[in-house]
Amino acid sequence: MKVDYDDLAQRIAALTEGETDEVALMATLACEIHYADDRFDWTGFYRVTEPELLKIGPYQGGHGCLVIPFARGVCGAAAREGRTQLVPDVEAFPGHIACASSTRSELVIPVYARRGVIGVLDIDSDQPDAFTEDDAAALEAILRDVFGAL
């Protein structure tokens, strides 16, 4: 099953309408995104909890890493650089953190609110080269719609 981003965006908009709690929004998005596509093996958020530090937030899938410094891994790079990381082969990414040995490719998108980056959306796949620029663009738009007004 491949995700229908228009349908996903409409579902998420309906479920999150009027909600302003970041953790509640992250929990809802993690669930909806995770079950929208068979490629998504682990889907979740890492939250900025102090300068240069991400901590695990709501997620779907096996256990994730609890703490990720901005200086390490794909999630750290997305938070540090403030830009989406599309990684077709995690083994080729310098400093990749292997939270799960099954991960082959990864898509990490910074989450912005009015005050700046509040976290990252991390999607792992057990398939190599699982994600496309279209995936990134559609998910970036959903995140802007949900978190942009906070």
Rosetta constraint file for C-alpha pairs under 8 A:
AtomPair CA 1 CA 36 HARMONIC 7.65 0.50
AtomPair CA 1 CA 37 HARMONIC 5.50 0.50
AtomPair CA 1 CA 38 HARMONIC 5.59 0.50
AtomPair CA 2 CA 36 HARMONIC 7.19 0.50
AtomPair CA 2 CA 37 HARMONIC 4.94 0.50
AtomPair CA 2 CA 38 HARMONIC 6.66 0.50
AtomPair CA 2 CA 39 HARMONIC 7.68 0.50
AtomPair CA 3 CA 8 HARMONIC 7.50 0.50
AtomPair CA 3 CA 36 HARMONIC 5.19 0.50
AtomPair CA 3 CA 37 HARMONIC 4.91 0.50
AtomPair CA 4 CA 8 HARMONIC 6.14 0.50
AtomPair CA 4 CA 36 HARMONIC 7.65 0.50
AtomPair CA 5 CA 9 HARMONIC 5.90 0.50
AtomPair CA 5 CA 138 HARMONIC 6.45 0.50
AtomPair CA 5 CA 139 HARMONIC 7.98 0.50
AtomPair CA 6 CA 10 HARMONIC 6.30 0.50
AtomPair CA 7 CA 11 HARMONIC 6.15 0.50
AtomPair CA 8 CA 12 HARMONIC 6.09 0.50
AtomPair CA 8 CA 32 HARMONIC 7.42 0.50
AtomPair CA 8 CA 33 HARMONIC 7.46 0.50
AtomPair CA 8 CA 36 HARMONIC 7.33 0.50
AtomPair CA 9 CA 13 HARMONIC 6.04 0.50
AtomPair CA 9 CA 142 HARMONIC 6.03 0.50
AtomPair CA 10 CA 14 HARMONIC 6.22 0.50
AtomPair CA 11 CA 15 HARMONIC 6.21 0.50
AtomPair CA 12 CA 16 HARMONIC 5.98 0.50
AtomPair CA 12 CA 28 HARMONIC 7.71 0.50
AtomPair CA 12 CA 29 HARMONIC 6.85 0.50
AtomPair CA 12 CA 32 HARMONIC 7.19 0.50
AtomPair CA 13 CA 17 HARMONIC 5.77 0.50
AtomPair CA 13 CA 145 HARMONIC 7.97 0.50
AtomPair CA 13 CA 146 HARMONIC 7.28 0.50
AtomPair CA 15 CA 28 HARMONIC 7.67 0.50
AtomPair CA 16 CA 25 HARMONIC 6.54 0.50
AtomPair CA 16 CA 28 HARMONIC 7.62 0.50
AtomPair CA 16 CA 146 HARMONIC 7.36 0.50
AtomPair CA 19 CA 24 HARMONIC 7.74 0.50
AtomPair CA 19 CA 25 HARMONIC 7.05 0.50
AtomPair CA 20 CA 25 HARMONIC 7.40 0.50
AtomPair CA 20 CA 150 HARMONIC 6.61 0.50
AtomPair CA 21 CA 25 HARMONIC 6.26 0.50
AtomPair CA 22 CA 26 HARMONIC 6.08 0.50
AtomPair CA 22 CA 147 HARMONIC 7.83 0.50
AtomPair CA 23 CA 27 HARMONIC 6.07 0.50
AtomPair CA 23 CA 57 HARMONIC 7.37 0.50
AtomPair CA 23 CA 58 HARMONIC 7.03 0.50
AtomPair CA 24 CA 28 HARMONIC 6.28 0.50
AtomPair CA 25 CA 29 HARMONIC 6.17 0.50
AtomPair CA 25 CA 146 HARMONIC 7.66 0.50
AtomPair CA 26 CA 30 HARMONIC 5.95 0.50
AtomPair CA 26 CA 44 HARMONIC 7.73 0.50
AtomPair CA 26 CA 45 HARMONIC 6.64 0.50
AtomPair CA 26 CA 57 HARMONIC 7.59 0.50
AtomPair CA 26 CA 58 HARMONIC 6.04 0.50
AtomPair CA 27 CA 31 HARMONIC 6.36 0.50
AtomPair CA 27 CA 58 HARMONIC 4.88 0.50
AtomPair CA 27 CA 59 HARMONIC 6.68 0.50
AtomPair CA 28 CA 32 HARMONIC 6.20 0.50
AtomPair CA 29 CA 33 HARMONIC 5.79 0.50
AtomPair CA 30 CA 34 HARMONIC 5.85 0.50
AtomPair CA 30 CA 43 HARMONIC 5.71 0.50
AtomPair CA 30 CA 44 HARMONIC 5.18 0.50
AtomPair CA 30 CA 45 HARMONIC 7.26 0.50
AtomPair CA 30 CA 58 HARMONIC 6.67 0.50
AtomPair CA 30 CA 59 HARMONIC 5.45 0.50
AtomPair CA 30 CA 60 HARMONIC 6.25 0.50
AtomPair CA 31 CA 35 HARMONIC 6.35 0.50
AtomPair CA 31 CA 43 HARMONIC 7.77 0.50
AtomPair CA 31 CA 59 HARMONIC 7.21 0.50
AtomPair CA 31 CA 60 HARMONIC 6.21 0.50
AtomPair CA 32 CA 36 HARMONIC 6.25 0.50
AtomPair CA 33 CA 37 HARMONIC 7.35 0.50
AtomPair CA 33 CA 43 HARMONIC 7.19 0.50
AtomPair CA 34 CA 40 HARMONIC 5.72 0.50
AtomPair CA 34 CA 41 HARMONIC 7.42 0.50
AtomPair CA 34 CA 42 HARMONIC 6.99 0.50
AtomPair CA 34 CA 43 HARMONIC 5.37 0.50
AtomPair CA 34 CA 60 HARMONIC 6.51 0.50
AtomPair CA 35 CA 40 HARMONIC 7.60 0.50
AtomPair CA 39 CA 125 HARMONIC 5.64 0.50
AtomPair CA 39 CA 126 HARMONIC 7.38 0.50
AtomPair CA 39 CA 127 HARMONIC 7.00 0.50
AtomPair CA 39 CA 130 HARMONIC 6.59 0.50
AtomPair CA 40 CA 123 HARMONIC 6.29 0.50
AtomPair CA 40 CA 124 HARMONIC 6.05 0.50
AtomPair CA 40 CA 125 HARMONIC 5.23 0.50
AtomPair CA 40 CA 126 HARMONIC 7.95 0.50
AtomPair CA 41 CA 61 HARMONIC 6.54 0.50
AtomPair CA 41 CA 103 HARMONIC 7.91 0.50
AtomPair CA 41 CA 123 HARMONIC 7.34 0.50
AtomPair CA 41 CA 124 HARMONIC 5.57 0.50
AtomPair CA 41 CA 125 HARMONIC 4.80 0.50
AtomPair CA 41 CA 126 HARMONIC 6.17 0.50
AtomPair CA 42 CA 59 HARMONIC 7.43 0.50
AtomPair CA 42 CA 60 HARMONIC 5.88 0.50
AtomPair CA 42 CA 61 HARMONIC 4.72 0.50
AtomPair CA 42 CA 62 HARMONIC 6.87 0.50
AtomPair CA 42 CA 122 HARMONIC 7.76 0.50
AtomPair CA 42 CA 123 HARMONIC 5.64 0.50
AtomPair CA 42 CA 124 HARMONIC 5.01 0.50
AtomPair CA 42 CA 125 HARMONIC 6.78 0.50
AtomPair CA 43 CA 59 HARMONIC 5.59 0.50
AtomPair CA 43 CA 60 HARMONIC 5.33 0.50
AtomPair CA 43 CA 61 HARMONIC 6.66 0.50
AtomPair CA 43 CA 121 HARMONIC 7.45 0.50
AtomPair CA 43 CA 122 HARMONIC 5.82 0.50
AtomPair CA 43 CA 123 HARMONIC 4.52 0.50
AtomPair CA 43 CA 124 HARMONIC 6.50 0.50
AtomPair CA 44 CA 57 HARMONIC 6.83 0.50
AtomPair CA 44 CA 58 HARMONIC 5.73 0.50
AtomPair CA 44 CA 59 HARMONIC 3.76 0.50
AtomPair CA 44 CA 60 HARMONIC 6.11 0.50
AtomPair CA 44 CA 121 HARMONIC 5.78 0.50
AtomPair CA 44 CA 122 HARMONIC 5.38 0.50
AtomPair CA 44 CA 123 HARMONIC 6.58 0.50
AtomPair CA 45 CA 56 HARMONIC 6.43 0.50
AtomPair CA 45 CA 57 HARMONIC 4.98 0.50
AtomPair CA 45 CA 58 HARMONIC 5.75 0.50
AtomPair CA 45 CA 59 HARMONIC 6.17 0.50
AtomPair CA 45 CA 119 HARMONIC 6.73 0.50
AtomPair CA 45 CA 120 HARMONIC 5.55 0.50
AtomPair CA 45 CA 121 HARMONIC 4.63 0.50
AtomPair CA 45 CA 122 HARMONIC 5.90 0.50
AtomPair CA 46 CA 54 HARMONIC 5.50 0.50
AtomPair CA 46 CA 55 HARMONIC 5.23 0.50
AtomPair CA 46 CA 56 HARMONIC 4.54 0.50
AtomPair CA 46 CA 57 HARMONIC 5.03 0.50
AtomPair CA 46 CA 58 HARMONIC 7.81 0.50
AtomPair CA 46 CA 75 HARMONIC 7.83 0.50
AtomPair CA 46 CA 119 HARMONIC 5.38 0.50
AtomPair CA 46 CA 120 HARMONIC 5.36 0.50
AtomPair CA 46 CA 121 HARMONIC 6.71 0.50
AtomPair CA 46 CA 122 HARMONIC 7.42 0.50
AtomPair CA 47 CA 54 HARMONIC 5.13 0.50
AtomPair CA 47 CA 55 HARMONIC 5.28 0.50
AtomPair CA 47 CA 56 HARMONIC 6.30 0.50
AtomPair CA 47 CA 57 HARMONIC 5.88 0.50
AtomPair CA 47 CA 118 HARMONIC 5.99 0.50
AtomPair CA 47 CA 119 HARMONIC 4.10 0.50
AtomPair CA 47 CA 120 HARMONIC 6.60 0.50
AtomPair CA 48 CA 52 HARMONIC 7.43 0.50
AtomPair CA 48 CA 53 HARMONIC 5.77 0.50
AtomPair CA 48 CA 54 HARMONIC 4.58 0.50
AtomPair CA 48 CA 55 HARMONIC 6.53 0.50
AtomPair CA 48 CA 117 HARMONIC 7.55 0.50
AtomPair CA 48 CA 118 HARMONIC 5.26 0.50
AtomPair CA 48 CA 119 HARMONIC 4.99 0.50
AtomPair CA 49 CA 53 HARMONIC 6.21 0.50
AtomPair CA 49 CA 54 HARMONIC 6.01 0.50
AtomPair CA 49 CA 55 HARMONIC 6.42 0.50
AtomPair CA 50 CA 54 HARMONIC 7.48 0.50
AtomPair CA 52 CA 69 HARMONIC 5.96 0.50
AtomPair CA 52 CA 70 HARMONIC 4.98 0.50
AtomPair CA 52 CA 71 HARMONIC 7.64 0.50
AtomPair CA 52 CA 80 HARMONIC 7.53 0.50
AtomPair CA 53 CA 67 HARMONIC 7.20 0.50
AtomPair CA 53 CA 68 HARMONIC 6.11 0.50
AtomPair CA 53 CA 69 HARMONIC 4.54 0.50
AtomPair CA 53 CA 70 HARMONIC 5.65 0.50
AtomPair CA 54 CA 67 HARMONIC 5.74 0.50
AtomPair CA 54 CA 68 HARMONIC 5.05 0.50
AtomPair CA 54 CA 69 HARMONIC 5.94 0.50
AtomPair CA 54 CA 70 HARMONIC 6.95 0.50
AtomPair CA 54 CA 76 HARMONIC 7.55 0.50
AtomPair CA 54 CA 119 HARMONIC 7.00 0.50
AtomPair CA 55 CA 66 HARMONIC 5.60 0.50
AtomPair CA 55 CA 67 HARMONIC 4.55 0.50
AtomPair CA 55 CA 68 HARMONIC 6.32 0.50
AtomPair CA 56 CA 64 HARMONIC 7.09 0.50
AtomPair CA 56 CA 65 HARMONIC 6.74 0.50
AtomPair CA 56 CA 66 HARMONIC 5.04 0.50
AtomPair CA 56 CA 67 HARMONIC 6.38 0.50
AtomPair CA 62 CA 100 HARMONIC 7.89 0.50
AtomPair CA 63 CA 99 HARMONIC 7.74 0.50
AtomPair CA 63 CA 100 HARMONIC 7.84 0.50
AtomPair CA 64 CA 99 HARMONIC 5.67 0.50
AtomPair CA 64 CA 100 HARMONIC 7.29 0.50
AtomPair CA 65 CA 99 HARMONIC 5.40 0.50
AtomPair CA 68 CA 72 HARMONIC 6.67 0.50
AtomPair CA 68 CA 73 HARMONIC 7.61 0.50
AtomPair CA 68 CA 75 HARMONIC 7.39 0.50
AtomPair CA 68 CA 76 HARMONIC 6.45 0.50
AtomPair CA 69 CA 76 HARMONIC 5.89 0.50
AtomPair CA 70 CA 75 HARMONIC 7.36 0.50
AtomPair CA 70 CA 76 HARMONIC 3.78 0.50
AtomPair CA 70 CA 77 HARMONIC 6.28 0.50
AtomPair CA 70 CA 79 HARMONIC 6.20 0.50
AtomPair CA 70 CA 80 HARMONIC 5.44 0.50
AtomPair CA 71 CA 76 HARMONIC 5.60 0.50
AtomPair CA 71 CA 77 HARMONIC 6.81 0.50
AtomPair CA 71 CA 80 HARMONIC 7.25 0.50
AtomPair CA 72 CA 76 HARMONIC 5.07 0.50
AtomPair CA 72 CA 77 HARMONIC 6.76 0.50
AtomPair CA 72 CA 95 HARMONIC 5.93 0.50
AtomPair CA 72 CA 96 HARMONIC 7.10 0.50
AtomPair CA 72 CA 97 HARMONIC 7.23 0.50
AtomPair CA 73 CA 77 HARMONIC 6.23 0.50
AtomPair CA 73 CA 93 HARMONIC 7.94 0.50
AtomPair CA 73 CA 94 HARMONIC 7.53 0.50
AtomPair CA 73 CA 95 HARMONIC 5.16 0.50
AtomPair CA 73 CA 96 HARMONIC 4.30 0.50
AtomPair CA 73 CA 97 HARMONIC 5.11 0.50
AtomPair CA 74 CA 78 HARMONIC 6.28 0.50
AtomPair CA 74 CA 85 HARMONIC 6.70 0.50
AtomPair CA 74 CA 93 HARMONIC 7.62 0.50
AtomPair CA 74 CA 95 HARMONIC 7.85 0.50
AtomPair CA 74 CA 96 HARMONIC 6.08 0.50
AtomPair CA 74 CA 97 HARMONIC 7.51 0.50
AtomPair CA 74 CA 106 HARMONIC 7.89 0.50
AtomPair CA 74 CA 108 HARMONIC 6.86 0.50
AtomPair CA 75 CA 79 HARMONIC 6.30 0.50
AtomPair CA 75 CA 108 HARMONIC 6.06 0.50
AtomPair CA 75 CA 120 HARMONIC 6.69 0.50
AtomPair CA 75 CA 122 HARMONIC 6.88 0.50
AtomPair CA 76 CA 80 HARMONIC 5.87 0.50
AtomPair CA 77 CA 81 HARMONIC 5.74 0.50
AtomPair CA 77 CA 82 HARMONIC 7.82 0.50
AtomPair CA 77 CA 85 HARMONIC 7.46 0.50
AtomPair CA 78 CA 82 HARMONIC 5.39 0.50
AtomPair CA 78 CA 83 HARMONIC 5.27 0.50
AtomPair CA 78 CA 84 HARMONIC 5.68 0.50
AtomPair CA 78 CA 85 HARMONIC 5.86 0.50
AtomPair CA 78 CA 108 HARMONIC 6.34 0.50
AtomPair CA 78 CA 109 HARMONIC 6.32 0.50
AtomPair CA 78 CA 110 HARMONIC 5.74 0.50
AtomPair CA 78 CA 120 HARMONIC 7.07 0.50
AtomPair CA 79 CA 83 HARMONIC 7.28 0.50
AtomPair CA 79 CA 110 HARMONIC 5.79 0.50
AtomPair CA 79 CA 117 HARMONIC 6.93 0.50
AtomPair CA 79 CA 119 HARMONIC 6.82 0.50
AtomPair CA 79 CA 120 HARMONIC 6.51 0.50
AtomPair CA 82 CA 110 HARMONIC 5.88 0.50
AtomPair CA 82 CA 117 HARMONIC 7.14 0.50
AtomPair CA 83 CA 109 HARMONIC 6.66 0.50
AtomPair CA 83 CA 110 HARMONIC 6.13 0.50
AtomPair CA 84 CA 107 HARMONIC 7.39 0.50
AtomPair CA 84 CA 108 HARMONIC 5.70 0.50
AtomPair CA 84 CA 109 HARMONIC 4.44 0.50
AtomPair CA 84 CA 110 HARMONIC 6.24 0.50
AtomPair CA 84 CA 136 HARMONIC 7.36 0.50
AtomPair CA 85 CA 106 HARMONIC 7.81 0.50
AtomPair CA 85 CA 107 HARMONIC 5.77 0.50
AtomPair CA 85 CA 108 HARMONIC 5.13 0.50
AtomPair CA 85 CA 109 HARMONIC 6.47 0.50
AtomPair CA 86 CA 106 HARMONIC 6.28 0.50
AtomPair CA 86 CA 107 HARMONIC 4.77 0.50
AtomPair CA 86 CA 108 HARMONIC 6.68 0.50
AtomPair CA 86 CA 131 HARMONIC 7.09 0.50
AtomPair CA 86 CA 132 HARMONIC 7.62 0.50
AtomPair CA 86 CA 133 HARMONIC 7.75 0.50
AtomPair CA 86 CA 136 HARMONIC 7.60 0.50
AtomPair CA 87 CA 93 HARMONIC 7.27 0.50
AtomPair CA 87 CA 105 HARMONIC 5.60 0.50
AtomPair CA 87 CA 106 HARMONIC 5.12 0.50
AtomPair CA 87 CA 107 HARMONIC 6.17 0.50
AtomPair CA 87 CA 129 HARMONIC 7.32 0.50
AtomPair CA 87 CA 131 HARMONIC 7.95 0.50
AtomPair CA 88 CA 104 HARMONIC 7.47 0.50
AtomPair CA 88 CA 105 HARMONIC 4.83 0.50
AtomPair CA 88 CA 106 HARMONIC 6.65 0.50
AtomPair CA 88 CA 128 HARMONIC 5.98 0.50
AtomPair CA 88 CA 129 HARMONIC 3.92 0.50
AtomPair CA 88 CA 130 HARMONIC 6.70 0.50
AtomPair CA 88 CA 131 HARMONIC 7.07 0.50
AtomPair CA 89 CA 93 HARMONIC 7.01 0.50
AtomPair CA 89 CA 104 HARMONIC 5.70 0.50
AtomPair CA 89 CA 105 HARMONIC 4.97 0.50
AtomPair CA 89 CA 106 HARMONIC 7.63 0.50
AtomPair CA 89 CA 128 HARMONIC 6.00 0.50
AtomPair CA 89 CA 129 HARMONIC 6.32 0.50
AtomPair CA 90 CA 96 HARMONIC 6.39 0.50
AtomPair CA 90 CA 103 HARMONIC 7.37 0.50
AtomPair CA 90 CA 104 HARMONIC 5.63 0.50
AtomPair CA 90 CA 105 HARMONIC 5.32 0.50
AtomPair CA 90 CA 106 HARMONIC 6.76 0.50
AtomPair CA 91 CA 96 HARMONIC 7.00 0.50
AtomPair CA 91 CA 104 HARMONIC 7.44 0.50
AtomPair CA 98 CA 103 HARMONIC 7.52 0.50
AtomPair CA 102 CA 125 HARMONIC 7.91 0.50
AtomPair CA 102 CA 126 HARMONIC 5.38 0.50
AtomPair CA 103 CA 124 HARMONIC 5.93 0.50
AtomPair CA 103 CA 125 HARMONIC 5.51 0.50
AtomPair CA 103 CA 126 HARMONIC 4.67 0.50
AtomPair CA 103 CA 127 HARMONIC 7.42 0.50
AtomPair CA 104 CA 124 HARMONIC 7.45 0.50
AtomPair CA 104 CA 125 HARMONIC 5.94 0.50
AtomPair CA 104 CA 126 HARMONIC 5.02 0.50
AtomPair CA 104 CA 127 HARMONIC 5.51 0.50
AtomPair CA 104 CA 128 HARMONIC 4.92 0.50
AtomPair CA 104 CA 129 HARMONIC 7.58 0.50
AtomPair CA 105 CA 124 HARMONIC 5.99 0.50
AtomPair CA 105 CA 125 HARMONIC 5.35 0.50
AtomPair CA 105 CA 126 HARMONIC 6.80 0.50
AtomPair CA 105 CA 127 HARMONIC 6.42 0.50
AtomPair CA 105 CA 128 HARMONIC 5.19 0.50
AtomPair CA 105 CA 129 HARMONIC 5.66 0.50
AtomPair CA 105 CA 130 HARMONIC 6.21 0.50
AtomPair CA 105 CA 131 HARMONIC 7.53 0.50
AtomPair CA 106 CA 122 HARMONIC 7.28 0.50
AtomPair CA 106 CA 123 HARMONIC 5.74 0.50
AtomPair CA 106 CA 124 HARMONIC 4.52 0.50
AtomPair CA 106 CA 125 HARMONIC 6.16 0.50
AtomPair CA 106 CA 130 HARMONIC 7.75 0.50
AtomPair CA 106 CA 131 HARMONIC 7.33 0.50
AtomPair CA 107 CA 122 HARMONIC 6.01 0.50
AtomPair CA 107 CA 123 HARMONIC 5.19 0.50
AtomPair CA 107 CA 124 HARMONIC 6.51 0.50
AtomPair CA 107 CA 131 HARMONIC 6.74 0.50
AtomPair CA 107 CA 136 HARMONIC 7.33 0.50
AtomPair CA 108 CA 120 HARMONIC 6.41 0.50
AtomPair CA 108 CA 121 HARMONIC 5.50 0.50
AtomPair CA 108 CA 122 HARMONIC 4.46 0.50
AtomPair CA 108 CA 123 HARMONIC 6.22 0.50
AtomPair CA 109 CA 120 HARMONIC 5.40 0.50
AtomPair CA 109 CA 121 HARMONIC 5.14 0.50
AtomPair CA 109 CA 122 HARMONIC 6.66 0.50
AtomPair CA 109 CA 136 HARMONIC 7.50 0.50
AtomPair CA 109 CA 139 HARMONIC 7.98 0.50
AtomPair CA 109 CA 140 HARMONIC 6.84 0.50
AtomPair CA 110 CA 117 HARMONIC 6.43 0.50
AtomPair CA 110 CA 118 HARMONIC 7.81 0.50
AtomPair CA 110 CA 119 HARMONIC 6.03 0.50
AtomPair CA 110 CA 120 HARMONIC 4.27 0.50
AtomPair CA 110 CA 121 HARMONIC 6.35 0.50
AtomPair CA 111 CA 117 HARMONIC 5.56 0.50
AtomPair CA 111 CA 118 HARMONIC 5.77 0.50
AtomPair CA 111 CA 119 HARMONIC 5.14 0.50
AtomPair CA 111 CA 120 HARMONIC 5.06 0.50
AtomPair CA 111 CA 121 HARMONIC 6.68 0.50
AtomPair CA 111 CA 143 HARMONIC 6.50 0.50
AtomPair CA 111 CA 144 HARMONIC 7.73 0.50
AtomPair CA 111 CA 147 HARMONIC 7.31 0.50
AtomPair CA 112 CA 116 HARMONIC 5.27 0.50
AtomPair CA 112 CA 117 HARMONIC 4.43 0.50
AtomPair CA 112 CA 118 HARMONIC 5.80 0.50
AtomPair CA 112 CA 119 HARMONIC 7.36 0.50
AtomPair CA 112 CA 143 HARMONIC 7.80 0.50
AtomPair CA 112 CA 144 HARMONIC 7.13 0.50
AtomPair CA 112 CA 147 HARMONIC 6.49 0.50
AtomPair CA 112 CA 148 HARMONIC 6.42 0.50
AtomPair CA 113 CA 117 HARMONIC 6.37 0.50
AtomPair CA 113 CA 118 HARMONIC 6.47 0.50
AtomPair CA 113 CA 147 HARMONIC 5.40 0.50
AtomPair CA 113 CA 148 HARMONIC 4.99 0.50
AtomPair CA 113 CA 149 HARMONIC 6.59 0.50
AtomPair CA 113 CA 150 HARMONIC 5.27 0.50
AtomPair CA 114 CA 148 HARMONIC 6.42 0.50
AtomPair CA 114 CA 149 HARMONIC 6.65 0.50
AtomPair CA 114 CA 150 HARMONIC 5.92 0.50
AtomPair CA 125 CA 130 HARMONIC 6.47 0.50
AtomPair CA 131 CA 135 HARMONIC 6.21 0.50
AtomPair CA 131 CA 136 HARMONIC 7.65 0.50
AtomPair CA 132 CA 136 HARMONIC 6.51 0.50
AtomPair CA 133 CA 137 HARMONIC 6.11 0.50
AtomPair CA 134 CA 138 HARMONIC 6.07 0.50
AtomPair CA 135 CA 139 HARMONIC 6.13 0.50
AtomPair CA 136 CA 140 HARMONIC 5.97 0.50
AtomPair CA 137 CA 141 HARMONIC 6.26 0.50
AtomPair CA 138 CA 142 HARMONIC 6.41 0.50
AtomPair CA 139 CA 143 HARMONIC 6.17 0.50
AtomPair CA 140 CA 144 HARMONIC 6.19 0.50
AtomPair CA 141 CA 145 HARMONIC 6.18 0.50
AtomPair CA 142 CA 146 HARMONIC 6.24 0.50
AtomPair CA 143 CA 147 HARMONIC 5.80 0.50
AtomPair CA 143 CA 148 HARMONIC 7.39 0.50
AtomPair CA 144 CA 148 HARMONIC 4.80 0.50
AtomPair CA 145 CA 149 HARMONIC 7.76 0.50
